[in-house]
Amino acid sequence: EGEKGIDSLASLIRAYFKLGGHHIQFNVISADTLRAAQKEPEKYRNLIVRVAGYSDYFNNLSKTLQDEIISRTEH
């Protein structure tokens, strides 16, 4: 968190591209927010997440895919 977290993330991104990475994507939302969106989708109609090569409204995704996105967020 804070400046240390920002520096760590920047270092990770630089290292990824130095090693030949060509593409990177982030979902910058907490698992708690995603769970809340599952419980009360009407409050999160405009929540867009990166899936795999595309973005979509979280509420348009199947429960299985929503759970997968949440799982990825927790790592």
Secondary structure, 3 states (H helix, E strand, C coil): CHHHHHHHHHHHHHHHHHCCCCCCCCCCCCHHHHHHHHHCHHHHCCCEEECCCCEEEHHHCCHHHHHHHHHHHCC
